[in-house]
Amino acid sequence: MTASKHGVLDYMFITNTTFWNGLTQDEQRLFRYAMNMALRYGNAVAKGLNDQSELKPMKRVTVLEPTRQQLAVWQSAMKPLWQEYEPVIGADILKAAQQAEEVTAASAN
């Protein structure tokens, strides 16, 4: 496993307008509450799974901590993919992710 300091954690709640609008405001509130709780739970589980302290006892898992230079090479190789998906994701999202990485890198110093 590579500690790349990034990840994707996706959730989606799908319903049709007729169903959603047929719910009372209280039922919609309960759905929103349940979705929020599920999101918080899922994020907590993902964090726990990613904690290295949890991974170390697993004999089959080796955690590779790439150097800054290795990460820079990897990021450089990924730039064409970022550019390919920019129209789908949005330039603002990619820019925010890059800024977050810069802040993280600066705080590591």
Secondary structure, DSSP 8 states (H G I E B T S, - for coil): -B--S-----------HHHHHHS-HHHHHHHHHHHHHHHHHHHHHHHHHH-HHHHTT-TT---B---HHHHHHHHHHHHHHHHHHHHHH-HHHHHHHHHHHHHHHHHH-
